[in-house]
Amino acid sequence: MIIETDRLYLRELTLLDFNPLCKMLQDEEVMYAYEHAFSNNEVRNWLNTQIRRYKKNGIGLWGVVDKETNVIIGQCGLTIQECFGKKVVEIGYIYQKKYWNKGYATEGAKACKVYAFEKLRLKEVYSIIRDTNIPSQKVAQKNGMNILGSVIKHYHGMDMPHLVYCVKNNIKSGPK
């Protein structure tokens, strides 16, 4: 387990998590910001990418487990992304549709921000969100983030405008 909140555990995904990931990544409604539901091969590649990120960077999108049911309900975590010509740490999240509008995304994102600031001592974290993804933008705002600007991401043969949100670490370190 990486992070624990009141209702959730965030942990590294394993190859055994393929089926729960399919429930999210193969749902067209969940994947609307990506413009397509994933194939089995794309889910496998996504999962393998997360596992590589854990090994290389010590972070990635983690499996979000509901403490009450011990079921993976989503993914939330920290990834390294290219933005404004530099590498930044992004808080990302995606959840099964039946867990939308219950506060899980906000709870997980806030916990990732605390982890980034307190454990990793980062100065800032970002969320890079498709301009049409209003629910994810609301999560970023509830996580104390403000819009810095916008970028165009090229994905699945399309140009996709994204808003760049950021929050700075206001934790003072050093002698008091």
Backbone as CSV, one residue per row, in Angstrom:
resi,resn,N_x,N_y,N_z,CA_x,CA_y,CA_z,C_x,C_y,C_z
1,MET,0.839,-1.182,0.000,0.000,0.000,0.000,0.883,1.244,0.000
2,ILE,0.520,2.191,-0.846,1.269,3.444,-0.956,0.611,4.519,-0.087
3,ILE,-0.723,4.638,-0.222,-1.484,5.689,0.453,-2.759,5.072,1.024
4,GLU,-3.169,5.565,2.192,-4.452,5.181,2.779,-5.237,6.441,3.105
5,THR,-6.521,6.439,2.758,-7.434,7.517,3.117,-8.556,6.910,3.955
6,ASP,-9.549,7.703,4.271,-10.673,7.185,5.059,-11.344,5.993,4.393
7,ARG,-11.530,6.071,3.063,-12.282,5.023,2.366,-11.458,4.197,1.388
8,LEU,-10.201,4.601,1.146,-9.442,4.011,0.045,-8.037,3.587,0.440
9,TYR,-7.544,2.600,-0.303,-6.126,2.269,-0.341,-5.654,2.533,-1.760
10,LEU,-4.486,3.103,-1.921,-3.853,3.217,-3.228,-2.625,2.331,-3.197
11,ARG,-2.545,1.438,-4.169,-1.445,0.476,-4.210,-0.981,0.282,-5.646
12,GLU,0.235,-0.240,-5.788,0.744,-0.539,-7.113,-0.130,-1.595,-7.779
13,LEU,-0.348,-1.422,-9.068,-1.063,-2.413,-9.857,-0.122,-3.570,-10.173
14,THR,-0.698,-4.742,-10.372,0.055,-5.921,-10.809,-0.629,-6.483,-12.046
15,LEU,-0.003,-7.448,-12.671,-0.600,-8.087,-13.845,-1.945,-8.730,-13.507
16,LEU,-2.166,-9.063,-12.245,-3.442,-9.656,-11.828,-4.592,-8.646,-11.862
17,ASP,-4.284,-7.380,-12.052,-5.314,-6.334,-12.074,-5.838,-6.042,-13.484
18,PHE,-5.517,-6.896,-14.427,-5.955,-6.681,-15.804,-7.482,-6.563,-15.903
19,ASN,-8.226,-7.492,-15.325,-9.698,-7.471,-15.447,-10.321,-6.230,-14.822
20,PRO,-9.928,-5.828,-13.607,-10.496,-4.577,-13.074,-10.172,-3.364,-13.950
21,LEU,-8.986,-3.346,-14.551,-8.641,-2.246,-15.443,-9.523,-2.250,-16.684
22,CYS,-9.844,-3.432,-17.178,-10.728,-3.528,-18.338,-12.088,-2.894,-18.044
23,LYS,-12.587,-3.050,-16.817,-13.889,-2.459,-16.456,-13.878,-0.951,-16.644
24,MET,-12.742,-0.324,-16.421,-12.625,1.129,-16.603,-12.271,1.482,-18.029
25,LEU,-11.165,0.938,-18.494,-10.552,1.387,-19.733,-11.291,0.906,-20.981
26,GLN,-12.200,-0.050,-20.822,-12.988,-0.520,-21.964,-14.421,0.003,-21.933
27,ASP,-14.685,0.934,-21.042,-16.000,1.572,-20.947,-15.954,2.889,-21.723
28,GLU,-16.755,2.992,-22.789,-16.717,4.190,-23.640,-17.057,5.462,-22.872
29,GLU,-17.977,5.376,-21.916,-18.329,6.573,-21.132,-17.168,7.026,-20.261
30,VAL,-16.494,6.090,-19.632,-15.341,6.419,-18.790,-14.226,7.017,-19.642
31,MET,-14.064,6.505,-20.848,-12.931,6.876,-21.698,-13.265,7.982,-22.697
32,TYR,-14.345,8.724,-22.468,-14.747,9.744,-23.437,-13.652,10.791,-23.679
33,ALA,-12.868,11.111,-22.679,-11.806,12.111,-22.864,-10.674,11.566,-23.745
34,TYR,-10.591,10.247,-23.872,-9.591,9.609,-24.732,-10.150,9.318,-26.124
35,GLU,-11.433,9.578,-26.317,-12.122,9.396,-27.598,-12.276,7.950,-28.033
36,HIS,-11.984,6.997,-27.158,-12.241,5.591,-27.500,-12.028,4.712,-26.271
37,ALA,-12.764,3.615,-26.268,-12.534,2.583,-25.257,-11.333,1.753,-25.710
38,PHE,-10.572,1.249,-24.764,-9.352,0.517,-25.071,-9.653,-0.925,-25.476
39,SER,-8.806,-1.449,-26.324,-8.820,-2.877,-26.653,-8.084,-3.623,-25.530
40,ASN,-8.166,-4.951,-25.550,-7.420,-5.743,-24.565,-5.926,-5.427,-24.641
41,ASN,-5.404,-5.281,-25.858,-3.983,-4.991,-26.034,-3.624,-3.624,-25.456
42,GLU,-4.487,-2.616,-25.654,-4.231,-1.290,-25.098,-4.282,-1.304,-23.572
43,VAL,-5.179,-2.102,-22.994,-5.229,-2.228,-21.532,-3.941,-2.863,-21.027
44,ARG,-3.485,-3.921,-21.717,-2.229,-4.572,-21.328,-1.064,-3.588,-21.392
45,ASN,-1.002,-2.803,-22.463,0.075,-1.807,-22.601,-0.006,-0.761,-21.494
46,TRP,-1.218,-0.307,-21.174,-1.441,0.673,-20.102,-0.922,0.114,-18.776
47,LEU,-1.292,-1.123,-18.469,-0.877,-1.764,-17.222,0.649,-1.919,-17.188
48,ASN,1.225,-2.381,-18.279,2.682,-2.536,-18.328,3.394,-1.195,-18.179
49,THR,2.806,-0.128,-18.732,3.380,1.213,-18.577,3.410,1.616,-17.112
50,GLN,2.334,1.341,-16.374,2.310,1.694,-14.948,3.387,0.919,-14.189
51,ILE,3.510,-0.354,-14.475,4.502,-1.184,-13.780,5.919,-0.678,-14.082
52,ARG,6.169,-0.284,-15.339,7.487,0.301,-15.681,7.706,1.609,-14.926
53,ARG,6.662,2.429,-14.817,6.793,3.699,-14.083,7.162,3.459,-12.619
54,TYR,6.555,2.465,-11.987,6.885,2.178,-10.583,8.367,1.860,-10.449
55,LYS,8.872,1.038,-11.364,10.275,0.619,-11.293,11.220,1.771,-11.601
56,LYS,10.882,2.581,-12.598,11.780,3.659,-13.037,11.712,4.878,-12.125
57,ASN,10.494,5.297,-11.748,10.306,6.564,-11.041,9.798,6.428,-9.610
58,GLY,9.374,5.226,-9.228,8.800,5.035,-7.896,7.373,5.559,-7.777
59,ILE,6.817,6.037,-8.890,5.445,6.545,-8.912,4.770,6.067,-10.191
60,GLY,3.480,6.254,-10.258,2.684,5.892,-11.422,1.221,5.994,-11.029
61,LEU,0.334,5.575,-11.907,-1.077,5.496,-11.525,-1.255,4.232,-10.696
62,TRP,-1.738,4.402,-9.487,-1.928,3.283,-8.575,-3.367,2.795,-8.640
63,GLY,-3.565,1.550,-8.271,-4.913,1.017,-8.164,-5.584,1.604,-6.930
64,VAL,-6.821,2.062,-7.097,-7.604,2.599,-5.984,-8.537,1.488,-5.510
65,VAL,-8.360,1.083,-4.261,-9.129,-0.022,-3.691,-10.099,0.525,-2.660
66,ASP,-11.368,0.174,-2.799,-12.390,0.521,-1.811,-12.143,-0.336,-0.577
67,LYS,-11.884,0.300,0.552,-11.578,-0.439,1.785,-12.718,-1.368,2.204
68,GLU,-13.936,-0.931,1.971,-15.102,-1.701,2.410,-15.270,-3.003,1.632
69,THR,-15.003,-2.961,0.313,-15.237,-4.137,-0.535,-13.949,-4.820,-0.989
70,ASN,-12.811,-4.151,-0.813,-11.507,-4.634,-1.271,-11.461,-4.812,-2.793
71,VAL,-12.231,-3.990,-3.506,-12.319,-4.039,-4.964,-11.637,-2.791,-5.548
72,ILE,-10.928,-2.987,-6.665,-10.345,-1.841,-7.370,-11.477,-1.082,-8.057
73,ILE,-11.582,0.206,-7.736,-12.643,1.037,-8.298,-12.102,2.098,-9.261
74,GLY,-10.782,2.250,-9.292,-10.203,3.264,-10.166,-8.696,3.246,-10.108
75,GLN,-8.145,4.302,-10.680,-6.708,4.538,-10.631,-6.481,5.993,-10.279
76,CYS,-5.475,6.232,-9.485,-5.111,7.595,-9.122,-3.640,7.558,-8.741
77,GLY,-2.915,8.576,-9.131,-1.513,8.569,-8.773,-0.750,9.707,-9.388
78,LEU,0.560,9.548,-9.382,1.494,10.566,-9.840,2.294,10.019,-11.013
79,THR,2.346,10.783,-12.097,3.136,10.393,-13.260,3.962,11.587,-13.723
80,ILE,5.030,11.289,-14.406,5.864,12.345,-14.972,5.381,12.604,-16.389
81,GLN,5.068,13.865,-16.672,4.540,14.265,-17.978,5.357,15.430,-18.525
82,GLU,5.309,15.588,-19.822,5.927,16.732,-20.487,4.875,17.840,-20.565
83,CYS,5.248,19.053,-20.125,4.306,20.176,-20.141,5.096,21.478,-20.168
84,PHE,4.750,22.357,-21.073,5.426,23.649,-21.208,6.940,23.486,-21.369
85,GLY,7.346,22.423,-22.069,8.760,22.214,-22.347,9.586,21.681,-21.192
86,LYS,8.928,21.211,-20.138,9.669,20.625,-19.018,8.911,19.410,-18.492
87,LYS,9.607,18.630,-17.692,8.967,17.468,-17.062,8.333,17.915,-15.755
88,VAL,7.077,17.507,-15.568,6.334,17.856,-14.357,5.706,16.587,-13.785
89,VAL,5.349,16.632,-12.505,4.637,15.525,-11.885,3.156,15.865,-11.900
90,GLU,2.401,14.946,-12.475,0.966,15.147,-12.633,0.183,14.213,-11.717
91,ILE,-0.874,14.741,-11.115,-1.863,13.916,-10.420,-2.914,13.539,-11.458
92,GLY,-3.052,12.247,-11.693,-4.040,11.754,-12.645,-5.011,10.808,-11.955
93,TYR,-6.194,10.659,-12.546,-7.218,9.799,-11.953,-8.225,9.370,-12.996
94,ILE,-8.721,8.161,-12.807,-9.775,7.607,-13.656,-10.491,6.535,-12.828
95,TYR,-11.816,6.559,-12.863,-12.613,5.664,-12.026,-13.705,4.973,-12.827
96,GLN,-14.098,3.795,-12.380,-15.262,3.128,-12.964,-16.478,4.043,-12.810
97,LYS,-17.347,4.016,-13.796,-18.484,4.935,-13.826,-19.369,4.818,-12.585
98,LYS,-19.566,3.628,-12.069,-20.479,3.487,-10.923,-19.928,4.142,-9.651
99,TYR,-18.665,4.583,-9.690,-18.074,5.260,-8.532,-17.933,6.768,-8.747
100,TRP,-18.484,7.271,-9.840,-18.462,8.708,-10.087,-19.403,9.431,-9.132
101,ASN,-19.112,10.681,-8.867,-19.958,11.568,-8.056,-20.144,11.088,-6.614
102,LYS,-19.151,10.401,-6.091,-19.189,9.935,-4.701,-17.997,10.473,-3.901
103,GLY,-17.193,11.350,-4.533,-16.064,11.956,-3.848,-14.784,11.145,-3.868
104,TYR,-14.784,9.980,-4.530,-13.580,9.147,-4.543,-12.428,9.808,-5.296
105,ALA,-12.726,10.424,-6.440,-11.662,11.059,-7.228,-11.009,12.191,-6.439
106,THR,-11.828,12.998,-5.786,-11.287,14.104,-4.981,-10.480,13.566,-3.804
107,GLU,-11.001,12.548,-3.133,-10.302,11.955,-1.987,-8.935,11.398,-2.408
108,GLY,-8.907,10.674,-3.525,-7.644,10.120,-4.016,-6.680,11.196,-4.477
109,ALA,-7.186,12.194,-5.201,-6.324,13.266,-5.716,-5.726,14.087,-4.575
110,LYS,-6.525,14.397,-3.567,-6.001,15.147,-2.419,-4.925,14.350,-1.686
111,ALA,-5.134,13.048,-1.557,-4.144,12.199,-0.889,-2.845,12.153,-1.699
112,CYS,-2.960,12.132,-3.016,-1.759,12.146,-3.871,-1.014,13.466,-3.741
113,LYS,-1.746,14.561,-3.618,-1.101,15.868,-3.431,-0.321,15.881,-2.117
114,VAL,-0.920,15.409,-1.050,-0.237,15.357,0.245,1.006,14.473,0.148
115,TYR,0.876,13.323,-0.503,2.005,12.415,-0.688,3.130,13.120,-1.463
116,ALA,2.770,13.813,-2.532,3.765,14.510,-3.358,4.498,15.585,-2.561
117,PHE,3.760,16.310,-1.729,4.360,17.408,-0.985,5.087,16.937,0.268
118,GLU,4.486,16.038,1.020,5.083,15.627,2.301,6.112,14.519,2.152
119,LYS,5.833,13.522,1.327,6.742,12.380,1.186,7.829,12.650,0.142
120,LEU,7.413,13.181,-1.016,8.366,13.401,-2.103,8.985,14.797,-2.082
121,ARG,8.438,15.689,-1.252,8.945,17.059,-1.098,8.953,17.838,-2.413
122,LEU,7.956,17.602,-3.255,7.855,18.337,-4.516,7.399,19.767,-4.255
123,LYS,7.813,20.674,-5.113,7.453,22.088,-4.960,6.094,22.405,-5.563
124,GLU,5.663,21.574,-6.532,4.377,21.784,-7.186,3.953,20.493,-7.862
125,VAL,2.651,20.364,-8.099,2.106,19.255,-8.877,1.072,19.815,-9.847
126,TYR,0.863,19.083,-10.900,-0.004,19.503,-11.986,-1.117,18.481,-12.208
127,SER,-2.162,18.901,-12.889,-3.135,18.012,-13.510,-3.409,18.584,-14.892
128,ILE,-3.226,17.758,-15.898,-3.383,18.172,-17.295,-4.648,17.492,-17.801
129,ILE,-5.697,18.297,-18.030,-7.046,17.751,-18.195,-7.658,18.227,-19.505
130,ARG,-8.237,17.309,-20.226,-8.927,17.631,-21.479,-9.925,18.752,-21.228
131,ASP,-9.978,19.705,-22.141,-10.830,20.879,-21.948,-12.322,20.544,-21.872
132,THR,-12.714,19.384,-22.369,-14.118,18.960,-22.318,-14.444,18.136,-21.075
133,ASN,-13.437,17.819,-20.269,-13.620,16.940,-19.109,-13.912,17.778,-17.850
134,ILE,-15.127,18.284,-17.780,-15.535,19.170,-16.685,-15.458,18.482,-15.322
135,PRO,-15.907,17.222,-15.167,-15.801,16.583,-13.844,-14.358,16.512,-13.325
136,SER,-13.400,16.190,-14.182,-12.003,16.132,-13.741,-11.469,17.520,-13.425
137,GLN,-11.939,18.524,-14.152,-11.539,19.899,-13.840,-12.040,20.290,-12.452
138,LYS,-13.238,19.864,-12.104,-13.788,20.171,-10.776,-12.975,19.490,-9.679
139,VAL,-12.518,18.272,-9.936,-11.659,17.580,-8.967,-10.373,18.374,-8.760
140,ALA,-9.764,18.828,-9.845,-8.527,19.621,-9.733,-8.771,20.885,-8.909
141,GLN,-9.894,21.545,-9.143,-10.217,22.764,-8.395,-10.418,22.451,-6.913
142,LYS,-11.104,21.353,-6.608,-11.297,20.955,-5.205,-9.975,20.575,-4.550
143,ASN,-8.988,20.232,-5.376,-7.656,19.876,-4.884,-6.760,21.115,-4.764
144,GLY,-7.364,22.297,-4.857,-6.625,23.539,-4.661,-5.849,24.017,-5.870
145,MET,-6.110,23.432,-7.026,-5.356,23.766,-8.232,-6.003,24.916,-8.998
146,ASN,-5.150,25.663,-9.680,-5.586,26.762,-10.538,-5.047,26.546,-11.941
147,ILE,-5.745,27.095,-12.931,-5.317,26.954,-14.320,-4.095,27.841,-14.580
148,LEU,-3.051,27.220,-15.158,-1.843,27.954,-15.562,-1.891,28.318,-17.041
149,GLY,-2.553,27.500,-17.817,-2.598,27.709,-19.252,-3.189,26.500,-19.933
150,SER,-2.864,26.350,-21.206,-3.380,25.205,-21.943,-2.306,24.661,-22.881
151,VAL,-2.480,23.405,-23.255,-1.587,22.728,-24.194,-2.442,21.879,-25.131
152,ILE,-1.859,21.549,-26.260,-2.501,20.618,-27.184,-1.753,19.300,-27.077
153,LYS,-2.496,18.232,-26.802,-1.906,16.891,-26.801,-2.360,16.194,-28.075
154,HIS,-1.462,15.452,-28.679,-1.764,14.692,-29.884,-1.956,13.239,-29.466
155,TYR,-3.179,12.734,-29.633,-3.476,11.389,-29.177,-4.509,10.764,-30.095
156,HIS,-4.287,9.529,-30.426,-5.236,8.749,-31.228,-5.587,9.478,-32.527
157,GLY,-4.566,10.118,-33.135,-4.748,10.812,-34.392,-5.479,12.146,-34.306
158,MET,-5.602,12.696,-33.104,-6.340,13.951,-32.931,-5.529,14.947,-32.111
159,ASP,-5.799,16.223,-32.351,-5.300,17.288,-31.490,-6.343,17.525,-30.414
160,MET,-5.932,17.419,-29.148,-6.858,17.545,-28.030,-6.404,18.663,-27.102
161,PRO,-7.161,19.769,-27.040,-6.822,20.830,-26.087,-6.958,20.345,-24.641
162,HIS,-5.982,20.686,-23.824,-5.975,20.341,-22.398,-5.700,21.597,-21.577
163,LEU,-6.351,21.694,-20.442,-6.060,22.759,-19.476,-5.002,22.253,-18.511
164,VAL,-4.083,23.114,-18.163,-3.002,22.758,-17.240,-3.302,23.403,-15.890
165,TYR,-3.543,22.559,-14.900,-3.786,23.011,-13.524,-2.522,22.787,-12.713
166,CYS,-2.323,23.619,-11.683,-1.133,23.493,-10.842,-1.463,23.964,-9.425
167,VAL,-0.805,23.344,-8.456,-0.851,23.823,-7.078,0.566,23.750,-6.528
168,LYS,0.947,24.788,-5.808,2.287,24.872,-5.212,2.258,24.296,-3.802
169,ASN,3.396,23.775,-3.388,3.581,23.251,-2.045,3.807,24.437,-1.108
170,ASN,2.893,24.622,-0.161,3.041,25.728,0.791,3.553,25.250,2.134
171,ILE,4.055,24.013,2.170,4.611,23.466,3.410,5.992,24.076,3.619
172,LYS,6.186,24.705,4.741,7.482,25.295,5.082,8.357,24.214,5.713
173,SER,9.572,24.084,5.200,10.494,23.119,5.794,11.707,23.845,6.365
174,GLY,12.420,23.171,7.190,13.605,23.760,7.799,13.320,24.198,9.226
175,PRO,14.293,24.870,9.862,14.138,25.287,11.266,12.992,26.298,11.430
176,LYS,12.372,26.229,12.598,11.266,27.154,12.902,11.756,28.382,13.600
